[in-house]
Amino acid sequence: MKPRDNPGDLLQGTLDLLILKALARGAMHGYGVAEWIHQTSDEILRVEEGALYPALHRLELRGLLDSEWGFSDNNRRAKYYSLTAAGRKQLSEETEFWRRMSGAVARILQTA
Amino acid sequence: MSSEVLNKFVRRLRTLFKRRELDRDLGDEVAFHLAMRERKNLDTGMNPEDARHAARRSFGNVTQATQKSRALWTFETFEGFFQDVRFGARMLRKNPGFTAVAILTLALGIGANSAIFSVINSVLLQRLPFADPDRLVRIYATQNTPANLPVSGEDYFDWQKLAQSFESMSIYGPPQSYNASGAGDPETISVDRTEANFFSLLGIQPQVGRAFGQGEDRKGNNQVAILSAGFAARHFGNAGEALGKVVRLDFQPYTVIGVMPGKFNYPEAVDAWIPLDMSLEVLGRRGNYSYRALARLKRGVTLAQARADMAAVASNLAREFPVTNANEGTRVIPFKEVLTGESRPQLLVLLGTVALVLLVACTNVANLLLARATGRQREMALRTALGASQSRLLRQLLTEGVLLSFAGGAVGLTGAWWLVKFAQSAKQLPLPRQNPIQLDPIVLLFTICACLLVGVLFGLAPALEASRMEQSEQLRSSAQSIAGTSGWRLMLRNALVVAEVATSLALLVGAGLLLRTFAHMRNADIGVRTQHILTAAVVLPEAKYQAIPDRREFYDRLLERVQHIPGVDAAALAEQIPLEGSHGNTANLPGVADSLHGGLSVNVNFVSPDYFRLFGLSFLSGRGFTPEEIDRAYEAGRKSDEYWSAGGQTLNHVVPEWSSFAIINRTMARQLWPNEDAVGKVFINNLTQPVTVVGVVADEKYGGIREPVNAEQYFPVTAELRNHWYPPNIVVRTAIEPQSVLSGIRRALQGLDSELSLFRVRTMEQVISDNMQDTTLQTVLLGTFAALGLVLAAVGLYGVMAYLVTQRTHEIGLRMALGAQQRDILRLVLGRGSKLAVLGVAVGLAGSLVLTRLLSQELFGVKATDPATFAAVSLLLIFVALLASFIPARRASRVDPLVALRYE
């Protein structure tokens, strides 16, 4: 289990996880990732763009994402991100951790 | 995990090269995102204008977002630092006046500090160029007095046998004058005779050739010499050329086997080293104290242990040889202490002075920076509003402060370099010369630390101030408070100016006292005539003038020739020149002779009959030496010389033929026979020798201008014709300029023996100057620093006043509009300035009264609390302060009210 750097990173870590998940289905640009998270969460989660791009770049620096310039469906130049092998591994680890965490929290909250 | 970190770092490094591309990419990414959002908004029915705005708004703060991303691929700290530096440099460039003053001030303060520190460093702190110098010690003999005495050869051998604490010992003589010839011009040089292991004990290798080998200090093997770098350069061109050559010292041939490196200079500035003859007969028996001993402690042995060891050895010898060693003890002193001992207090005074100057300089700059800082409050507030963090602001201000101080330090260091070069080349400076004085890495480090410290201090002051106030409060601040004309900021500035003036006063008082000391010493009455007197030493080499009669004949003929040189009023021979005497005996009244009591400590001189007339020493009673007395002294001297040459022991009984005659000075007469005429009386010299007084002369100053007059006895010069340590001086008094007879004297000397030369030719005035070297140096240095401090204080006062005027222009305009005259404004500003100055002077006076006590040892003829000096300096400072305030005051009074009122 990867240790957390500091508890305040929880939010950032969560965002990272969502991004990784978003890209598991295939390469996407930043706008697409934000939209996918928004839609898939039934419009509950809205990603701050100011947080999204730094997160994407950070993940790329860590070697979990690859990026490539391409053209969007309306022929605009856009940067597409995709998972690397390390990214996939990280995704499964983080997912497991998240499941454990949320399960534990739920259990505590269930007690009267 | 570490591989991830490594990868991350590598990737980061790579991004360093692609920065511009990454920036562009980021811009494109953001643009794309906004475009998509905008399109979506359009799809939901907004008009194009609203769509765009909505898109932007939802994105959030674009700048902040991109900042975070950019932070990933820039090394923000470094970049921020460079940015700070560039910005700081720009700010400094925009205010050239302020910058120039600040840099100059710091340059003076830091530069002076660095220069003095490098002197102190090389003299006090630096490691001696010897191997493992902390284990080196000097061993002295003592005779129940605090004096450190030379060592006898036989004692030395016993020490070597008995002492346990030392790895090795070496013996060497004090430097002596030898005649050097056979290579270029003949020259009188200083030569030291040492044991063969001298250099290896010290751990110094010659730069070419080798040191003495074992056995080279025995007769037959010891005709070898090691030269100093200077001597080799003077006579052979360079060190390499000198190897293997033969040089004649006192007409004996010596083969050069090595040349020492230029910076090796032990003992005092010798030109060559030759081996001793270590056989007991030549080295001298117990009781003949002529040498110096050096030793290296065994590893792990402490100084205390070594001292106890030597004490035991000494008492051992005292028991075995009571006749000679009954009262003899030993003293073990670390080598370093011996070398630096004399100059330490002076240098510490210098250090204190320079620290004060730096304080003044820093105070000045602090004031200037504070003044500027209050003007920048708005700027700081604005930057905070734009998103700069506190730490970033702090960093900016610190960087500016450090930039300023480093600029000042760089300029100062250049100045210091010049100063140090001067100090190194100026031969008159009385500094131990074991290590060359130079700006070395330690000094550089010291300077950099000083710069950093100063810079941080200066950066912090306004920075802390800026961070203290609330943002909005800063923007809304009243004009008065920003102008810094009220509140604690003003008080701080005033306090700084007062401190400056006070420090400057302290420095000036010190300089003033020293200046008066200097004047007093120059004009002091030393008891003898000083005008038109020339002195020079003449050394007769042992080998050529072995027999005493030969020496007497030479000196007699020389004196006669010199007396007949046109222009010479009087000529004499003297072992000691006034102010430079260093030969001592003890004198007792007969019947009171007691080895435990020591007796009266008396100075000794050996002179020819005309000495007294030459120097204007009048006879208070009695007469000079008669020719018979001179002959008898000669005979006694000859017999004594024979006795010692044959290896005689110290005597405890009297040898009648050796009774002699002496002329004594008034002080000695008064001390031995207070109410009687001393002529005809007898005293006991050195516990054994009865001496009859034939005359009493006026007092002269024997050892130095500062020293009080001591008892002194004069013997005929014929009694001591063989004396390597005090070669007789030939002294002439001329009717005309003394230098003009110098060539005549040289010719007279050459006429007698073409291989001889005069040594240390000086006029009496030069002798006085030499004696005053210390004081001269101190006066010059302290005077310079005091002047520096004065200039800095004046500049500081001016700066504060000028700033004040600028800030209060509005108020001044108001006053003038309300009817104030130019005069009134003048009085207003001058009044402010003079109040500060007077306060500063008052504080300074109080401080000086305490501080000058530290100087009292160096003063002569003036008290440490001399009121005249204090008063004069105070007036000077007040005058300068008024002048400094006057200029901005005048500017203030010239202000056009209309302009001023509009000024905000």
Interface residues (C-beta under 8 A of the other chain):
Chain A: H29 G30 Y31 A34 E48 E49 G50 A51 Y53 P54 H57 R58 L61 R62 G63 W69 S72 N74 R76 R77 A78 K79
Chain B: E4 N7 K8 R11 R12 T15 D25 L26 D28 E29 V30 F32 H33 A35 M36 R37 R39 S58 F59 G60 N61 V62 Q64 A65 T66 K68 S69 A71 L72 W73
